[in-house]
Amino acid sequence: MTIPTQMSLPGFIATTPELTHTQTGTERFYARVGVEHYRKEADGTYTQLETSFHSLVAFSKTALHAYEQFRVGDSVVASGYINEYEVERHGHVEMREEFVARRLGHDTARTRYEVDRSPRTEPEAPGVEVPQQQPRVAPAATAASPSASSVPTAHGMGI
């Protein structure tokens, strides 16, 4: 089975995040994200180039959680896709793009934080109970796999 992959966008929150609603009432998170660019020089050093800025959006529960968690300056990594759309300005049509985050989190390489591994308490949908997350157990060791004690578990990671 192939590894499922998506496009990612690493950067920092450059503008104050906004929480709005779509015409159908779905929550929508919006912020501009700055992406730093570097060029590797022949001597092995790096030269910082001009920072680019991009629109970042998320919807539904991802939007609500992002709005609660992110502030200007936070380093983030978003996983999702690019949405291209048209905007009419001054009598002509302009193409725009935004990065739609399906998943969004702080960049662990640049952020210090504590993880709360307790299950979320809000229901998935009105009237639906959230099942308690059970710890995942590492598979038993076999001749072809590492010892069971060296296999990390995914407890609390949502995978």
N, C-alpha and C positions, 0 to 999 in steps of 0.2 A: 504494500500500500504506500502511496506517495505521501510526503509530508505536505499538509495544507499550508499554503503561504498567502500572505496579503502584502500589499504595499505598506510601507511605514514612513512616518514623518517625525524625525527628531528635531527638537527646537526648544524655544522658551516662550512663555506667554508674554506677549508684548503689549497688549491692551487689556483694560479691565474687562473680564468676562461678562457676557450678557446672557440672561435667560429670558426667552420670549416663547411664544406659542405659534404654531403654524395655523393656517385657516381651519384645520380640522381639530385643533386643540392639543396637538402633540407638542411636548416640551422640546425646545430648541436651544442649544448652547452655541454661543458664537464668541470667538476671540481671534485676534490676529496673532500669528505665531512667527517669531523670528528664527531664521535658520542661518547659522554661522557657516561660512565656507572657508576652506584652507587649501593652499597649494603646497605640495612637498617640493622642496628645493633640492638641487643636486648634492648639497652638503648634508642632507638629512634633516634640516630644520624645516619648519612650516611657516608660511607667510599667511596671515589672515587676510581674506578678501572681503568684498562688500557683503554685508548681511542682507539676505532676501526676506521678504515678509509675505505671508500667505494667510488666507482665510481658513479657519478651522471651525467645523460645525459638528455637532453630535445631537442625537435625538433620543427621546423617551427617557428611560432610566439612566442611560449613559450621560445624557444632558444634565439631569438632576444631580447625579454624583459629581460630575465635572464642575458644575457651578458651586457646589459645596466645598470642593477640594482645592481648586486652583486659584492662584493669585498672580498678579503681574510679577514677572521674573522667575517663576517656577520653570524648571527644566522638565520637559514632557517627551513622551514617545507615544505617537498615535498609530494605530493600525486600522486601515480601511481602504478607501479608494478616492479617486478624483472625480468630481462632478463638474462638467462643463455646462454653462448656461449662457443665455443671451440677455443683455440689458440694453434698453433704448435710452440713449443720452444725447441731448442736443440734436435730435432729429436723425441720428444714425445708430445702428446696432453695434454693440461691443460684445466680444466674447469674454467671459469671466470664468474663473475656476475656483473651486473650494475643495478642501480636503474633508471628506466625510469620515469621521472616526467611528468605527464600530467598537473599538476598544481604545481606552485612553488612560494613561497612568504617568506617574512621576518617573523620570529617568533615574534608575537606581545607581548609575555611575556618577551622577552629579547631585544627588539629593540624599540628605540624612533624614530618616523618619523611623517611626515605630509602626509595626504592623499589628492591627487588631484582628486576630484570627477567629473571634467569636462569630457565629452565624448572624447574618443580617436578620433583623426582626420584622421588616415590612413584608407583606405578602407579595407574591409574584403578580397576582391579579386580584381584583376585589373578590373576597369570599374564598380564596384559595389559600390553604395552609402551606407554609414553607417547610419542607421536610428537613429534619436535622441532618447536617452533613456528617457522614461517618468517616473516620480516618481510613485512608487507603493503606493497605498492607503491602509491603514489598513482596514480589514473587519469591517462592522458595528457590534456593540455590540449586543449580544443575551443573553438570560438568561443563556446559558451554557458556554459563553465565557467571558473573562475579558472585561472591558469597552474599547471602541475604543481608548480612549486617552492613555491607558497604553500599547497598542500593538505597538511594534516598526515597522518601515517600513524598506524596503531593498533598499531605494533610493541610487544609486551610488555604490552598492555593487556587481552588476553584477549577482544578483540572482533573 
